[in-house]
């Protein structure tokens, strides 16, 4: 062979070798086929061609292929990192080969929006690590479940289905979601469950959340509301008294709205209604023992049996403790005796009484004490209308302001009493129905108006002026008896109807015009007395028909009186003493007038008018 031919062959071989090297370098970083040559200790020798072999640790075949470790002669996929290292061996990796295979599968699944299977193998900050058949993905904590979960460690090591949310092959990042898979399954299951749901259906569920007004029950893929009033037939203040989160319960569908998909559930509907039994068991006037379950401002609720409660109103709790808070009479869980007062089956209500189970102290008081009995008691309280004093049997009696004194105002006297004082009073009235006892202090002494013969209408009495007001005079008729003279009754003459004509402690005569023993009012009139005196004068000294004025008649009367008092022994006087008195009619009018001029003041037109009125009367 010539040198020329040799040079051509050498150049051709060098070109081919260089070209082959370039091809081999292009395959670096890719998955290639390799043949298992042998297994030495914990290493597997794999021939990937190119007259080179590489070593792979047997640990890279653990996990999914744990039970299928390749044997000599098997062809496997490996990742060619480098054709030849400094030892002349190929650098291979089974894990990276699997990862590359997974990335391809995952990319296709992501495009098709298909679920992928993976294993949660560890917890990391903010979530979990997931092995997607060799590719490592991140599962955020918010994507673990359909609702926030405090502890999801039980999921570590479990195989789950996921949706791929995001992939970045260049950075090697994959984000997956378990929540979306659950929601999808939940929606399908919910649609199936809702399609078969109907009112009255009995289901099983788990309490997932509790509020003040009820509890939400997880029925599988849909939630229903169990209202607090439908948990039990007995009174429940808060759902936590009967339920707890995570508790399995059996419920009945009470109401279902297919449009809004709202489900109302009940537990008590699965039990017998105790009111059906109560209608025959409980009767009015029956006495039972019960337990106080709830106390309010207006009374206490007493449970007679499970699901049957009655209300004891505050007015039915005690015979004597009227204005006391129910919580100061009974306490929660206390056993008490009650009497059935009323049953309303339609409203599912029972009215109970506690005081009816004890003797009525008001009846005992009525049986043991007669009206008029004197009692001693301690002042318990003082109010604007009277004084309450303590009586036997924890009862209080009222002394009204009007029963403190016969004459003085109760408002003025009540300041003389104080709480804790011991006082004596007289029993006036016992009202069993209204549960009231009336007492009096003034009744300890005799009523000064009672049996007083002076206090009759028309009587003329002498009184002492005690006070003067613009409206008239307040007078004292006798000890303990007061009267009043109105301003318009101070005089017959209007010009003399002035209170300034009188002074305190001055004595006056007046006629009683009215007496009211109940209001203790005695009304007097000076005017009425004057009118009566004039009428009497007309009657005694002259006929109404004589034509003489009142002034004339009074003048004649005064002159006659003066003659008698003088007793001069004149013939005229003797004749008057022995001879019968002539009537006013027999006396000449002129003579009467002459006498009246000398002894009485001249009559005024007003006097004449009054005289004419008197004559008519």
C-alpha positions as CSV (number, residue, x, y, z in Angstrom):
1,X,0.0,0.0,0.0
2,X,1.3,3.3,-1.0
3,X,1.9,6.1,1.4
4,X,-0.9,8.1,-0.3
5,X,-3.4,5.4,0.4
6,X,-2.3,5.0,4.1
7,X,-2.7,8.8,4.6
8,X,-6.2,8.6,3.2
9,X,-7.2,5.7,5.5
10,X,-5.7,7.5,8.6
11,X,-7.6,10.7,7.8
12,X,-10.8,8.8,7.2
13,X,-10.5,6.9,10.5
14,X,-9.8,10.1,12.3
15,X,-12.8,11.8,10.8
16,X,-15.0,8.9,11.7
17,X,-13.7,8.8,15.2
18,X,-14.3,12.5,15.6
19,X,-17.7,12.2,14.2
20,X,-18.5,9.4,16.6
21,X,-17.2,11.4,19.5
22,X,-19.6,14.2,18.5
23,X,-22.5,11.8,18.4
24,X,-21.6,10.4,21.8
25,X,-21.4,13.9,23.3
26,X,-24.8,14.7,21.9
27,X,-26.3,11.8,23.8
28,X,-24.9,13.1,27.1
29,X,-27.7,14.3,29.3
30,X,-30.2,11.9,27.8
31,X,-31.8,8.6,28.6
32,X,-30.2,5.7,26.7
33,X,-30.5,1.9,26.7
34,X,-28.0,-0.2,28.6
35,X,-27.4,-3.9,29.1
36,X,-26.7,-5.3,32.6
37,X,-23.2,-6.9,32.3
38,X,-22.8,-8.0,35.9
39,X,-23.5,-7.2,39.5
40,X,-20.5,-6.8,41.8
41,X,-21.3,-6.2,45.5
42,X,-23.6,-3.2,45.6
43,X,-22.8,-2.0,42.1
44,X,-24.4,-2.9,38.8
45,X,-22.1,-2.8,35.6
46,X,-24.1,-1.6,32.6
47,X,-22.9,-1.5,29.0
48,X,-24.3,1.5,27.2
49,X,-22.4,0.8,23.9
50,X,-19.7,3.0,22.5
51,X,-17.2,0.4,23.9
52,X,-17.7,1.8,27.4
53,X,-19.4,0.6,30.6
54,X,-20.7,2.4,33.7
55,X,-21.5,1.6,37.3
56,X,-24.9,2.3,39.0
57,X,-25.5,1.8,42.8
58,X,-28.2,-0.8,43.6
59,X,-29.8,1.7,45.9
60,X,-31.0,3.6,42.8
61,X,-33.3,0.6,42.1
62,X,-35.1,0.7,45.4
63,X,-38.6,2.1,45.9
64,X,-41.0,1.4,43.1
65,X,-38.8,-1.3,41.4
66,X,-37.7,-2.7,44.8
67,X,-39.0,-6.2,44.0
68,X,-37.6,-6.2,40.4
69,X,-33.9,-5.5,40.5
70,X,-32.5,-6.1,37.1
71,X,-30.3,-9.2,36.5
72,X,-27.4,-9.9,34.1
73,X,-28.5,-9.5,30.5
74,X,-31.5,-7.2,31.2
75,X,-31.9,-4.1,29.1
76,X,-32.7,-1.0,31.2
77,X,-33.0,2.7,30.7
78,X,-30.2,4.8,32.2
79,X,-29.4,8.5,32.2
80,X,-26.0,9.1,30.5
81,X,-24.4,12.0,32.4
82,X,-21.0,11.6,30.8
83,X,-19.6,9.3,28.1
84,X,-16.2,8.9,29.8
85,X,-14.8,10.1,33.1
86,X,-11.2,10.2,34.0
87,X,-11.3,6.5,34.8
88,X,-12.6,5.8,31.3
89,X,-16.0,4.8,32.5
90,X,-19.4,6.1,31.6
91,X,-21.2,8.1,34.3
92,X,-24.8,6.6,34.6
93,X,-27.9,7.2,36.8
94,X,-31.0,5.1,37.1
95,X,-32.8,7.7,39.3
96,X,-32.3,10.5,36.8
97,X,-33.5,8.1,34.0
98,X,-36.7,7.5,36.0
99,X,-37.1,11.2,36.7
100,X,-36.8,12.0,33.0
101,X,-39.4,9.4,32.2
102,X,-41.7,10.8,34.8
103,X,-41.3,14.4,33.6
104,X,-42.5,13.3,30.2
105,X,-45.5,11.5,31.6
106,X,-46.3,14.4,33.9
107,X,-46.1,16.9,31.2
108,X,-48.6,15.0,29.2
109,X,-50.8,14.5,32.2
110,X,-50.6,18.2,32.9
111,X,-51.6,19.1,29.3
112,X,-54.6,16.6,29.5
113,X,-55.5,17.8,33.0
114,X,-55.4,14.2,34.3
115,X,-54.8,13.1,37.8
116,X,-51.4,11.6,38.7
117,X,-50.4,9.2,41.4
118,X,-47.8,10.0,44.0
119,X,-46.5,9.3,47.4
120,X,-46.2,11.9,50.2
121,X,-42.9,11.0,51.7
122,X,-41.8,14.0,53.8
123,X,-42.8,17.3,55.4
124,X,-41.1,20.5,54.4
125,X,-41.6,24.1,55.2
126,X,-45.1,25.2,54.1
127,X,-46.2,21.7,52.9
128,X,-45.1,18.2,51.9
129,X,-42.8,16.5,49.4
130,X,-44.4,14.1,46.9
131,X,-42.7,11.4,44.8
132,X,-44.3,11.3,41.4
133,X,-42.7,8.1,40.2
134,X,-39.2,9.7,40.4
135,X,-40.1,13.3,40.0
136,X,-40.2,15.3,43.3
137,X,-43.1,17.7,43.6
138,X,-44.2,20.2,46.3
139,X,-47.6,19.9,47.9
140,X,-48.6,23.3,49.7
141,X,-50.4,23.0,53.0
142,X,-53.4,24.9,51.6
143,X,-53.8,22.2,48.9
144,X,-53.8,19.2,51.3
145,X,-57.5,19.1,52.1
146,X,-60.8,20.9,51.3
147,X,-60.7,22.5,54.7
148,X,-57.8,23.7,56.9
149,X,-56.2,20.8,58.7
150,X,-54.1,21.4,61.7
151,X,-52.3,18.0,61.6
152,X,-51.9,16.2,58.4
153,X,-48.9,14.0,59.4
154,X,-51.1,10.9,59.0
155,X,-50.9,11.4,55.3
156,X,-47.0,10.9,55.2
157,X,-46.3,7.6,53.5
158,X,-49.7,7.4,51.9
159,X,-50.3,7.2,48.2
160,X,-52.7,9.8,46.8
161,X,-54.0,11.3,43.6
162,X,-53.0,14.8,42.6
163,X,-53.6,17.5,40.1
164,X,-50.5,19.3,38.6
165,X,-50.9,23.0,39.2
166,X,-47.5,24.1,37.8
167,X,-44.4,22.6,36.1
168,X,-41.0,24.1,35.3
169,X,-38.7,21.5,33.8
170,X,-35.7,23.8,33.5
171,X,-35.8,24.6,37.2
172,X,-37.1,21.1,38.2
173,X,-40.2,22.6,40.0
174,X,-43.6,20.8,40.2
175,X,-46.5,22.0,42.3
176,X,-49.4,19.6,42.9
177,X,-52.8,19.7,44.7
178,X,-54.7,17.1,46.6
179,X,-57.5,19.5,47.4
180,X,-58.7,19.9,43.8
181,X,-59.0,16.1,43.5
182,X,-61.0,15.9,46.7
183,X,-63.3,18.8,45.6
184,X,-63.9,17.1,42.2
185,X,-64.7,13.9,43.9
186,X,-66.8,15.7,46.5
187,X,-68.8,17.5,43.8
188,X,-69.5,14.2,42.0
189,X,-70.5,12.5,45.2
190,X,-72.6,15.5,46.3
191,X,-74.5,15.5,43.0
192,X,-75.2,11.8,43.4
193,X,-76.2,12.3,47.1
194,X,-78.4,15.3,46.4
195,X,-80.1,13.6,43.5
196,X,-81.3,10.8,45.9
197,X,-82.0,13.0,48.9
198,X,-85.6,13.5,50.2
199,X,-87.2,14.8,53.4
200,X,-87.6,12.2,56.1
201,X,-84.5,10.3,55.0
202,X,-82.2,9.1,57.8
203,X,-78.5,9.6,57.3
204,X,-75.2,9.2,59.2
205,X,-72.7,12.0,59.5
206,X,-69.9,13.6,61.5
207,X,-70.1,16.8,63.5
208,X,-67.6,19.1,61.7
209,X,-68.3,22.5,63.2
210,X,-70.4,23.9,66.2
211,X,-71.8,27.4,66.5
212,X,-74.1,29.1,69.0
213,X,-77.2,28.3,66.9
214,X,-76.4,24.7,65.9
215,X,-73.9,22.3,64.4
216,X,-72.8,21.5,60.8
217,X,-72.9,17.8,60.0
218,X,-70.7,16.3,57.3
219,X,-72.9,13.8,55.4
220,X,-70.0,12.6,53.2
221,X,-69.7,15.1,50.4
222,X,-72.3,17.6,51.6
223,X,-73.0,19.5,54.8
224,X,-76.3,19.9,56.6
225,X,-77.3,22.2,59.5
226,X,-78.5,20.7,62.7
227,X,-80.3,23.5,64.6
228,X,-80.0,23.7,68.4
229,X,-83.7,23.3,68.8
230,X,-83.7,20.0,66.8
231,X,-80.9,18.4,68.8
232,X,-83.0,17.1,71.7
233,X,-86.5,17.4,73.0
234,X,-85.1,18.8,76.3
235,X,-83.9,22.4,76.7
236,X,-80.3,22.9,75.4
237,X,-78.7,26.3,75.9
238,X,-75.7,25.5,73.6
239,X,-75.0,22.7,71.2
240,X,-71.8,21.7,73.0
241,X,-74.0,20.4,75.9
242,X,-74.9,17.4,73.6
243,X,-72.4,17.4,70.7
244,X,-68.7,17.5,70.1
245,X,-66.6,17.9,66.9
246,X,-65.8,14.6,65.3
247,X,-68.8,12.9,66.9
248,X,-70.7,10.4,64.7
249,X,-74.5,11.1,64.7
250,X,-77.6,9.8,63.1
251,X,-79.9,12.5,61.7
252,X,-83.1,12.9,59.7
253,X,-83.6,15.2,56.8
254,X,-86.2,17.7,58.0
255,X,-86.1,20.0,55.0
256,X,-84.2,20.0,51.7
257,X,-84.0,22.8,49.1
258,X,-82.8,21.4,45.8
259,X,-82.2,24.8,44.3
260,X,-80.0,26.2,47.1
261,X,-78.9,22.7,48.2
262,X,-79.5,23.6,51.8
263,X,-80.2,20.7,54.1
264,X,-81.9,21.0,57.5
265,X,-81.3,18.1,59.9
266,X,-82.8,16.9,63.1
267,X,-81.8,14.4,65.8
268,X,-84.8,14.6,68.2
269,X,-87.1,13.6,65.4
270,X,-85.6,10.1,65.6
271,X,-86.9,9.8,69.2
272,X,-90.4,9.6,70.6
273,X,-92.0,13.0,71.4
274,X,-92.3,13.2,75.2
275,X,-95.2,15.5,74.9
276,X,-97.3,12.7,73.5
277,X,-96.8,11.0,76.9
278,X,-97.1,14.1,78.9
279,X,-100.7,14.8,77.8
280,X,-101.9,11.7,79.7
281,X,-99.3,11.8,82.5
282,X,-99.6,15.3,83.8
283,X,-102.8,16.9,85.1
284,X,-103.7,20.2,86.7
285,X,-103.1,20.2,90.5
286,X,-100.7,17.2,90.3
287,X,-97.5,17.6,92.4
288,X,-94.2,16.4,91.1
289,X,-90.5,16.7,91.8
290,X,-88.3,18.3,89.2
291,X,-84.8,19.7,88.6
292,X,-84.2,23.4,88.0
293,X,-82.5,23.7,84.5
294,X,-82.5,27.4,83.8
295,X,-83.1,30.6,85.7
296,X,-84.3,33.9,84.1
297,X,-85.4,37.3,85.4
298,X,-89.1,36.2,85.2
299,X,-88.8,32.8,86.7
300,X,-87.2,29.3,86.6
301,X,-87.6,26.3,84.3
302,X,-88.0,23.0,86.0
303,X,-87.4,19.7,84.1
304,X,-90.0,17.1,85.1
305,X,-88.5,14.4,82.9
306,X,-86.3,14.3,79.8
307,X,-87.9,16.7,77.2
308,X,-90.6,18.0,79.5
309,X,-90.0,21.3,81.2
310,X,-92.3,23.8,82.9
311,X,-92.0,27.4,83.9
312,X,-92.4,28.5,87.5
313,X,-93.1,32.3,87.2
314,X,-91.5,34.4,89.9
315,X,-95.0,35.2,91.3
316,X,-95.5,31.5,91.9
317,X,-92.2,30.8,93.7
318,X,-92.9,32.1,97.2
319,X,-95.9,33.3,99.2
320,X,-93.9,36.1,100.8
321,X,-90.8,36.9,98.7
322,X,-92.5,39.0,96.1
323,X,-89.8,41.3,94.6
324,X,-86.9,39.0,94.9
325,X,-84.7,37.7,92.0
326,X,-85.5,34.0,91.2
327,X,-81.8,33.2,91.5
328,X,-82.0,34.1,95.2
329,X,-84.9,31.7,95.8
330,X,-83.6,28.7,93.8
331,X,-80.4,27.5,92.1
332,X,-79.6,25.6,89.0
333,X,-79.8,21.7,89.4
334,X,-81.7,22.1,92.6
335,X,-84.5,19.6,93.2
336,X,-87.8,21.3,93.9
337,X,-91.5,20.3,94.4
338,X,-93.9,21.9,92.0
339,X,-97.6,21.8,91.3
340,X,-99.1,21.8,87.8
341,X,-101.2,25.0,87.3
342,X,-101.9,24.9,83.6
343,X,-101.1,22.7,80.5
344,X,-101.1,24.0,77.0
345,X,-100.4,21.1,74.7
346,X,-100.6,23.2,71.5
347,X,-97.9,25.6,72.6
348,X,-96.1,22.7,74.5
349,X,-96.1,24.7,77.8
350,X,-96.7,23.7,81.4
351,X,-97.2,26.4,84.1
352,X,-95.9,25.3,87.5
353,X,-96.1,26.7,91.0
354,X,-93.7,26.2,93.9
355,X,-95.6,28.1,96.6
356,X,-98.7,26.0,96.1
357,X,-96.8,23.0,97.6
358,X,-96.6,24.9,100.9
359,X,-99.2,26.2,103.4
360,X,-100.6,29.6,102.5
361,X,-99.4,31.9,105.3
362,X,-102.0,34.5,104.4
363,X,-104.8,32.1,105.2
364,X,-103.0,31.1,108.5
365,X,-102.8,34.8,109.4
366,X,-106.5,35.3,108.7
367,X,-107.3,32.2,110.9
368,X,-105.0,33.2,113.7
369,X,-105.5,37.0,113.9
370,X,-108.8,39.0,114.2
371,X,-109.3,42.4,112.7
372,X,-108.4,45.0,115.3
373,X,-105.6,43.0,116.9
374,X,-102.6,44.9,118.1
375,X,-99.3,43.8,116.6
376,X,-95.6,44.7,117.2
377,X,-93.2,44.7,114.3
378,X,-89.9,45.9,113.0
379,X,-89.9,48.5,110.2
380,X,-88.5,46.6,107.1
381,X,-88.7,49.4,104.5
382,X,-90.1,52.9,104.1
383,X,-91.6,53.9,100.7
384,X,-93.2,57.0,99.3
385,X,-96.7,55.6,100.0
386,X,-96.1,54.0,103.5
387,X,-94.2,51.8,105.9
388,X,-93.7,48.0,105.8
389,X,-93.3,46.2,109.0
390,X,-92.4,42.6,109.6
391,X,-95.1,40.1,110.7
392,X,-94.9,36.4,111.7
393,X,-94.4,34.0,108.8
394,X,-91.9,36.3,106.9
395,X,-94.8,38.5,105.8
396,X,-94.9,42.3,105.7
397,X,-97.8,44.6,106.6
398,X,-98.3,48.0,105.1
399,X,-99.1,51.2,107.1
400,X,-100.3,53.6,104.5
401,X,-99.5,57.3,104.9
402,X,-103.2,58.0,105.5
403,X,-103.2,55.7,108.5
404,X,-100.3,57.4,110.4
405,X,-102.3,60.1,112.1
406,X,-105.9,61.4,112.2
407,X,-105.1,64.9,111.4
408,X,-101.5,65.4,110.4
409,X,-100.3,64.7,106.9
410,X,-98.6,61.3,106.4
411,X,-95.9,63.0,104.1
412,X,-95.0,65.2,107.1
413,X,-94.9,62.4,109.6
414,X,-93.1,59.7,107.7
415,X,-89.7,61.4,108.3
416,X,-90.1,60.5,112.0
417,X,-89.7,56.8,111.3
418,X,-86.6,54.8,110.3
419,X,-85.7,51.3,109.2
420,X,-85.2,48.9,112.2
421,X,-87.6,50.8,114.6
422,X,-90.1,48.7,116.5
423,X,-93.6,50.0,116.3
424,X,-97.1,49.0,117.4
425,X,-100.0,49.0,115.0
426,X,-103.6,47.8,114.7
427,X,-104.6,45.1,112.1
428,X,-107.1,46.7,109.8
429,X,-107.5,44.2,106.9
430,X,-106.2,40.9,105.5
431,X,-106.7,40.4,101.7
432,X,-105.9,36.8,101.0
433,X,-106.4,37.1,97.2
434,X,-104.2,40.1,96.8
435,X,-101.9,38.8,99.6
436,X,-101.9,42.1,101.5
437,X,-102.1,43.1,105.1
438,X,-103.2,46.6,106.1
439,X,-102.2,48.1,109.4
440,X,-102.7,51.5,111.1
441,X,-101.1,53.6,113.8
442,X,-103.8,56.3,114.1
443,X,-106.3,53.6,114.9
444,X,-104.6,53.0,118.2
445,X,-106.5,56.2,119.4
446,X,-110.1,57.1,119.0
447,X,-111.1,59.1,116.0
448,X,-111.8,62.6,117.3
449,X,-114.5,63.1,114.7
450,X,-116.3,59.9,115.8
451,X,-119.2,60.6,118.3
452,X,-118.6,64.4,118.2
453,X,-122.2,65.8,118.4
454,X,-120.9,69.3,117.4
455,X,-120.0,68.0,114.0
456,X,-123.4,68.1,112.3
457,X,-124.5,70.1,109.3
458,X,-126.1,73.3,110.4
459,X,-124.5,73.5,113.8
460,X,-122.8,76.8,114.8
461,X,-119.4,76.3,116.3
462,X,-116.7,78.6,117.7
463,X,-113.3,77.9,116.1
464,X,-109.7,79.2,116.5
465,X,-107.9,80.3,113.4
466,X,-104.7,78.3,112.9
467,X,-103.5,79.5,109.6
468,X,-104.6,81.9,106.8
469,X,-104.1,81.4,103.1
470,X,-105.3,83.2,100.0
471,X,-108.1,80.6,99.7
472,X,-109.5,81.0,103.2
473,X,-109.0,80.2,106.9
474,X,-107.8,76.9,108.4
475,X,-109.4,76.6,111.9
476,X,-109.5,74.2,114.8
477,X,-113.0,73.3,115.9
478,X,-111.9,71.1,118.8
479,X,-108.8,69.0,119.7
480,X,-108.1,66.8,116.7
481,X,-110.9,68.3,114.6
482,X,-110.0,70.9,111.9
483,X,-112.2,72.9,109.5
484,X,-111.9,75.3,106.6
485,X,-113.7,78.5,105.7
486,X,-113.5,79.4,102.1
487,X,-112.8,83.0,101.2
488,X,-116.2,83.4,99.5
489,X,-117.8,82.3,102.9
490,X,-116.1,84.9,105.1
491,X,-119.0,87.4,104.9
492,X,-122.3,88.0,103.4
493,X,-121.0,91.3,102.1
494,X,-118.6,90.7,99.1
495,X,-116.5,93.7,100.2
496,X,-115.9,92.0,103.5
497,X,-114.7,88.7,101.9
498,X,-111.1,89.4,102.7
499,X,-108.7,87.2,104.6
500,X,-106.8,90.2,105.9
501,X,-109.7,91.0,108.2
502,X,-108.7,88.0,110.3
503,X,-105.7,87.0,112.4
504,X,-104.2,83.7,113.6
505,X,-105.5,82.6,117.1
506,X,-108.6,84.7,116.6
507,X,-111.9,83.1,117.5
508,X,-114.7,83.1,115.0
509,X,-118.3,81.7,114.9
510,X,-119.4,79.9,111.8
511,X,-122.0,77.4,110.7
512,X,-121.0,73.9,109.5
513,X,-122.1,73.4,105.9
514,X,-120.7,69.9,105.2
515,X,-118.9,67.1,107.1
516,X,-117.1,64.3,105.3
517,X,-115.8,61.7,107.8
518,X,-114.0,59.7,105.1
519,X,-111.9,62.7,103.8
520,X,-112.1,64.2,107.3
521,X,-113.2,67.6,105.9
522,X,-115.4,70.0,107.8
523,X,-116.5,73.0,105.8
524,X,-117.6,76.1,107.7
525,X,-119.3,79.4,106.6
526,X,-119.5,82.8,108.3
527,X,-121.7,84.0,105.5
528,X,-124.3,81.2,106.2
529,X,-124.3,82.1,109.8
530,X,-125.0,85.8,109.0
531,X,-127.8,84.9,106.6
532,X,-129.4,82.6,109.2
533,X,-129.2,85.3,111.9
534,X,-131.0,87.8,109.6
535,X,-133.7,85.3,108.8
536,X,-134.1,84.6,112.5
537,X,-134.3,88.3,113.3
538,X,-137.0,88.8,110.6
539,X,-138.9,85.9,112.1
540,X,-138.6,87.2,115.7
541,X,-139.2,90.9,115.2
542,X,-141.5,91.4,112.3
543,X,-143.5,89.9,109.5
544,X,-142.0,89.7,106.2
545,X,-145.2,91.3,104.9
546,X,-144.8,94.4,107.1
547,X,-142.8,96.3,104.5
548,X,-140.1,97.2,107.0
549,X,-136.5,96.9,106.0
550,X,-134.1,94.8,107.9
551,X,-132.4,97.9,109.2
552,X,-135.8,99.1,110.6
553,X,-136.4,95.8,112.2
554,X,-133.0,95.6,113.8
555,X,-133.2,99.2,115.0
556,X,-136.6,98.5,116.7
557,X,-135.1,95.4,118.2
558,X,-132.2,97.3,119.6
559,X,-134.4,100.0,121.0
560,X,-136.7,97.5,122.6
561,X,-133.7,95.8,124.2
562,X,-132.4,99.1,125.6
563,X,-135.7,99.9,127.2
564,X,-135.9,96.6,129.0
565,X,-132.3,96.9,130.3
566,X,-132.9,100.4,131.6
567,X,-135.9,99.4,133.6
568,X,-136.8,103.0,134.2
569,X,-140.2,102.1,135.7
570,X,-142.0,104.3,133.2
571,X,-145.6,103.7,132.4
572,X,-144.7,102.7,128.9
573,X,-142.3,100.1,130.1
574,X,-144.7,98.7,132.7
575,X,-147.4,98.4,130.0
576,X,-145.0,96.6,127.8
577,X,-144.2,94.2,130.7
578,X,-147.8,93.5,131.6
579,X,-149.5,94.0,128.3
580,X,-149.0,91.4,125.6
581,X,-146.5,92.4,122.9
582,X,-148.1,93.8,119.8
583,X,-147.1,92.3,116.6
584,X,-145.1,94.2,114.1
585,X,-148.2,94.3,111.9
586,X,-150.2,96.3,114.5
587,X,-147.5,99.0,114.8
588,X,-147.8,101.9,112.4
589,X,-145.1,101.9,109.8
590,X,-144.4,105.6,110.5
591,X,-143.7,104.9,114.2
592,X,-141.4,102.1,113.4
593,X,-139.5,104.2,111.0
594,X,-139.2,107.0,113.6
595,X,-137.8,104.6,116.1
596,X,-135.4,103.1,113.7
597,X,-134.0,106.6,112.8
598,X,-133.1,107.3,116.4
599,X,-131.5,103.9,117.2
600,X,-130.3,102.2,113.9
601,X,-128.2,103.4,111.0
602,X,-130.0,104.3,107.9
603,X,-130.7,101.4,105.5
604,X,-128.7,101.2,102.4
605,X,-130.2,100.2,99.0
606,X,-128.2,97.0,99.4
607,X,-129.8,96.3,102.7
608,X,-133.3,96.9,101.2
609,X,-132.5,94.5,98.4
610,X,-131.3,91.9,100.9
611,X,-134.4,92.5,103.0
612,X,-136.7,91.9,100.0
613,X,-134.9,88.7,99.3
614,X,-135.4,87.6,102.9
615,X,-139.0,88.5,102.8
616,X,-139.5,86.3,99.7
617,X,-137.8,83.5,101.5
